[in-house]
Structure formats: structure tokens, C-alpha cells
Amino acid sequence: MRALIQRVTSARVIVDDVVVGRIDPAEHGAPQGLLVLIGVTHHDTVPTAHALADKVWRIRVLDGERSAADLGAPILVVSQFTLYADTRKGRRPSWSQAAPGPVAEPLVEAFTGALRDLGAPVATGRFGARMNIELTNDGPVTLMLEV
């Protein structure tokens, strides 16, 4: 699994002109939150999803080298199969490393559930939908995490 995390001051996901998920860290008393784009590959498992959720929750990338866990900061999770694009050859990405929807969706749900079990306030996009994401990246801070 891969997670591209961005430190944000706000973020929201829109599907068909409807906001389906949003975070506003100030509502939780936090200076920032995290937008997490999550990608799944073929060999990922539920334990992988749980390990990555723990890493995201505890990574110290918010102000003062604090984590979302330290601040109770909200997290917006959006599935993103393109994180597994292979662009080494030619001009057209290959998606062969991305797990198909029936494999990926339960693992994205396991990741999201693990964050909630850890105490994270979590919002989500809609799996498989064409989504528009609006965010204010703070810093900017953007990191790729893998387990």
C-alpha cells in the first residue's frame, strides 16, 4: 500500500457537485489535518492496511513536529489507484500494479476503519467515483508512505 499524504488546512471531495467528504482541522482544534491519497497493489492485506493507518496517524508532520494522533487532527482519505502507475516505458502509464476494485475497495475500507479505531476523525471520498478534490496544502508538505 502507498499513501500520499498532504498536510492541509482544509480539504473536501466533490462527486457530481455534492460534497461527499470534508475536513476542517480548526473544527477539531488542530492547526492542520491530513489529506491521504491511498493506493492498493496486489499483495496488500488487511494487516498492511492497519500498519499503514498506524503510520499515517502517528507520523510527525504537523506543526511542532506533532502527529495527527497528538492533536486529534482530522484525516480525509481518498482512494487513488494511479499511485501505482508505471511510467518507466513510453508515454502511456500502465496500471498493472494497481489492485482491481474488488480487491482494493475492502482494503481502503480496512485502512479507514483502522484510522477510526485509532481515534482519528475521518472523512472519505467515494471509491471508484470521479472525484474533484479541493485542498489548501500547508507548507507545502507532501510525503509518500509505504509499508
Summary of the structure (lengths in Angstrom):
residues: 147
radius of gyration: 14.7
end to end distance: 6.3
largest distance: 46.9
contacts: 488
relative contact order: 0.30
helix: 31%
strand: 38%
